[in-house]
Amino acid sequence: MKVLFVCLGNICRSPSAEGLFRQQLKSAGLSSQVTVDSAGTAAWHIGNPPDKRSQQAALKRGYDISNLKARQVQPEDFLHFDLILAMDKSNLDDLKAIAPKEAKAQLSLYLQRYSLAYSEVPDPYYGGEEGFELVLNLLEQAGSHLLDEVRESL
């Protein structure tokens, strides 16, 4: 299974989701069976590491995302990945607009896919530390559900 997490700039939410889910897969002994990546719908931060605040919040919980680099979603991602999970409705709309006709990836709003209390992962970029903590709380919940989905599909 191949999973791509997508937000706007690929420096806060989607790299956090990638790093967190990689750790969940590792703990479950499934790392070798699942490909995980993240990307943004915008090109502003290509090549940059995740936002320092995202890195700090993630590291406090044991997720090291410092080695990740931002990239933009590419047309081939829709052919390579099985599941592309958008952090918010705007990201999902952008993905639908750029998806090639022959796309095989299933597009989904990440939190809504699992009927969680929030339907979108809020962007913490312009907020304080509590926003980054909320993002991680939501991603941990969704990641547990995604891990169950992965187990069922393998």
C-alpha positions in Angstrom: 0.0 0.0 0.0 1.2 3.5 -0.8 -0.1 6.5 1.1 0.5 10.2 0.4 -0.5 12.9 2.9 -1.2 16.4 1.4 -1.5 19.9 2.9 -0.9 23.3 1.3 2.8 23.9 1.8 4.1 20.6 3.0 5.8 22.1 6.1 3.3 21.6 8.9 0.5 19.1 8.7 1.4 16.7 6.0 5.1 16.1 7.1 3.8 15.7 10.6 1.3 13.1 9.3 4.0 11.3 7.4 6.5 11.2 10.3 3.8 10.1 12.8 2.4 7.4 10.5 5.9 6.1 9.7 6.4 5.6 13.4 3.0 3.9 13.9 3.9 1.5 11.0 7.3 0.8 12.5 5.8 0.1 15.9 3.3 -2.3 14.2 6.1 -4.0 12.2 4.6 -2.9 8.9 7.2 -0.4 7.7 8.4 -2.6 4.8 4.9 -3.2 3.5 3.7 0.5 3.2 5.2 3.4 1.3 4.5 6.8 3.0 5.2 10.3 1.7 3.9 13.8 1.9 3.5 16.8 -0.4 1.9 20.2 -0.8 -0.5 21.6 -3.3 1.6 24.8 -3.5 5.2 25.3 -4.5 6.3 27.9 -1.9 8.5 25.7 0.3 9.9 23.1 -2.1 13.2 21.7 -0.6 12.6 23.2 2.8 12.4 21.2 6.1 9.2 21.2 8.1 8.4 24.3 10.1 10.6 24.4 13.3 7.4 24.5 15.4 6.2 21.3 13.8 9.5 19.7 14.3 9.6 20.6 18.0 6.0 19.5 18.7 6.6 16.2 16.9 9.9 15.5 18.6 8.3 16.1 22.0 6.1 13.1 21.2 9.0 11.0 19.7 8.4 11.7 16.0 11.6 13.0 14.2 10.5 14.8 11.1 13.6 17.0 10.7 15.0 15.0 7.7 11.9 15.6 5.6 11.9 18.1 2.7 8.9 19.8 1.2 7.8 18.9 -2.3 4.8 19.7 -4.5 2.2 17.1 -5.6 3.0 15.9 -9.1 0.7 14.3 -11.7 2.6 10.9 -11.3 1.6 10.8 -7.6 -2.0 10.1 -8.7 -0.7 7.0 -10.6 1.9 5.9 -8.0 -0.1 6.2 -4.7 -3.1 4.1 -3.7 -4.4 6.6 -1.2 -3.9 10.4 -1.2 -5.2 12.0 2.1 -5.8 15.7 2.1 -5.6 17.7 5.4 -8.5 20.0 4.5 -11.3 20.6 1.9 -9.3 23.2 0.0 -6.4 20.7 -0.4 -8.9 18.1 -1.6 -10.4 20.4 -4.1 -7.0 21.3 -5.4 -6.1 17.7 -5.7 -9.3 16.9 -7.6 -8.5 19.8 -10.0 -5.0 18.6 -10.9 -5.7 14.8 -10.9 -5.0 13.3 -14.3 -7.9 11.4 -16.0 -6.0 8.1 -15.6 -5.5 8.6 -11.8 -5.8 5.4 -9.8 -5.3 6.9 -6.3 -8.3 7.2 -4.0 -8.6 10.8 -2.8 -10.0 11.4 0.6 -10.3 14.0 3.3 -8.1 12.4 6.0 -10.1 13.0 9.2 -13.5 12.8 7.6 -12.5 9.3 6.2 -12.6 8.0 9.8 -15.6 10.1 11.1 -13.5 11.9 13.7 -14.7 14.9 15.7 -13.0 17.3 13.3 -13.5 16.9 9.6 -10.3 18.8 8.7 -6.8 19.2 10.2 -6.6 22.9 11.0 -3.5 24.7 9.7 -1.4 25.7 12.7 1.0 27.9 10.8 -0.4 31.3 12.0 -1.2 30.2 15.5 0.6 29.3 18.7 2.0 26.1 20.1 -1.4 24.8 21.0 -2.3 24.6 17.3 0.6 22.2 16.6 -0.4 20.1 19.6 -4.0 19.9 18.3 -2.7 18.8 14.9 -0.7 16.0 16.4 -3.6 14.9 18.6 -5.8 14.7 15.4 -3.1 12.9 13.4 -2.5 10.3 16.1 -6.2 9.5 16.2 -6.5 9.3 12.4 -3.2 7.4 12.1 -4.6 4.7 14.4 -7.6 4.3 12.1 -5.4 4.3 9.0 -3.2 1.7 10.6 -6.3 -0.6 11.1 -7.2 0.0 7.4 -3.7 -0.9 6.3 -3.8 -4.1 8.4 -7.1 -5.1 6.8 -5.8 -4.5 3.3 -2.6 -6.5 3.7 
